[in-house]
Structures are given as C-alpha cells and as structure tokens.
C-alpha cells in the first residue's frame, strides 16, 4: 500500500526535526571572518556540555585582532578559565544559556585579564551572577547588551573594572535599575541606552562628578521627564540625546548647564506641549536639535525657532496643563554596537 500524502509529510517533518536537533547538538568552531576587514572572527556554537569548551576551542589561535563569538549554547555552567586560550580582543556571548553562569570559586574570564577590551551579551544570554567576575579584566573598555530581556541594572555594575569607558544597551527590556547604577565608575566616557524601556532616569545613576563622560544617549527609552539636576557635574559633556521619548515639557534647570559651545543636545521626537514653560529654549543654541510642538492644536507641527513668547502665551500667567500622549512605536536608529577603537 502506498503511503498517504499526510503520512509522507509527517515523516519528512519528523526527519527534519531530527536533523535540526542533531545540528543544534553538534558543537563546532569555525573561522567566520569577513576577510574585507582587519579584525578576525572565530565562532564556536552548539556547546551542550562544560567539557566542550576544553574539547573544541582551539589552543593555537594567534590573530592580533580577534573577535571570539560563543553562540547558541545550552550548558549547565561555563567552566573556569573557559576562554583562557583565546587571545580575544572582543568576546560575544550570543544566545548562550546556562543554568548557572559559573560554579562557585570558578571564573570563566580568567586568562583574559590583559587581552579582552570588549564583552557583549546578546539574545537573552545568561549573565554572570555578579560583575565581580570581570573586575580583573584590566583592559576592558566596553560592555554591551543587545536584545536582552529582564536586565537588572543594579549597583553591582560598580564592580566592573575602572578601565571601563562605554556601556551600551540596545533593544532590551530593563527589569530594574538602581539609583546608583554606575555611580562608582568615574572613568566612564559614553553611556548608550536606545530602544529600551528605561522609563526613568536619575542623575545619581552616573558618577558625580563625571569628569570624562562626554556622551549620554537615552533615545527611545520611554522617558516622560528629566530630573532638575539632570545635567549637573558633567564638565566633559559634548553629546546628549533624549530624542524619541515621551517628554511633554522641559525644565530649564535640567538643561541650562549644557548651554555651552560645541555641545550637541538632541530633544527631537518628544511630544512637546508648547507654552510659556519652554520659552527659555527660544534663546538656546542652533546646535541643539529641538522637538516640534505636539500641542496645543494651533501650534502643532511648529518648530521652536518659529515661535515667540506671544505665541507661547507668556503675556498671561502660565497654568499647568496635563497632556496625555499615547505611546508610539520607537523608530529605528543608528546604533554603533561595535566600536572601532576597542
């Protein structure tokens, strides 16, 4: 008897599923470099046992600029000194899951102290129980998170090494953020949070003062307001963006310290209510990127530099207006997830 079409399709489906399972479960390590670039890339994927780190990661990698990627792994834990034989300048964990990141007393990053300058966690990879594990990475400049869920941005980040210069978070869900999140990292130069649900920001989350912080990028984060001390003690600030948020008005105290030459401030994309409270912006630098008015209706779509105090109704005492603006999808934007100078 000839098999029915349904039985044939079912057999093919089962076979494909079995082949897929074998593919996922088969560990491999390959040179995945794009040879148009100086940086070499080496990718290991499909690890399902802690022993695979010792068995499959080559011991003779000697590339001068190596990006090492651990991808699509499901293990009980990552063993101590897991990457010790890899002279990686950049290390990425991409969709790597572990029941526990490491065993007590073991450190997977041992051996990378004088090589790695950038570490990235992508696609819901398991994170270390404490950032103390990275404390001895003396050359670490950048830590990055891409498409991560349930990020806990706690004070434990202050255990990262003082060499750290950049923190990048892109398209991620933030479960918690402490008021002193990065306050102890006095050498920070850049903090990027983009298309992530930060929702609120306190000045105390950054070092104070922050002598080297020159870029603060909080774009598409669902912010509805800025604290009054938002830009205090930021002597090196040259680029600040709170674009594409849900802020309806700005307080001059939040922004006045940034009124200096060669400082770019991006406010565009916020649903601004244009009344006398924002009249101070009329005299601010053309180097700033201002939002357009969302309300009141007769000013909708007008640019800040087209307005006057009369249009803002500054001839009469201003009253507090509550405006409800529906949340909109955050548009995409350029995000330099990989920095050139690490």
Buried (B, 14 or more C-beta within 10 A) or exposed (E): EEEEEEEEEEEEEEEEEEEEEEEBEEBEBEEBBEEEEEBBBBBBBBBBBBEBBEEBBEEEBEBEBBBBBBBBBBBEBBBBBBBBBBBBBBBBBBBBEBEEBBBEEBBBBBBBBEBBBBBBBBBBBBBBEEBEBBBBBBBBBBBBBBBBEEBEBBBBBBBBBEEBBBBBBBBBEBEEBBEBBBBBBBBBBBBBBBBBBBEBBBBBBBBBEBEBBBBBBBBBBBBBBBBEBBBBBBEEBBBBBBBBBBBBBBBBBBBEBBBEEEBBBBBBBBBBBBBBBBBBBBEBBEEBBBBBBBBEEEBEEBEBEEBEEEBBBBEEEEEEEEEEBEEEEBEEBEBEBBBEEB
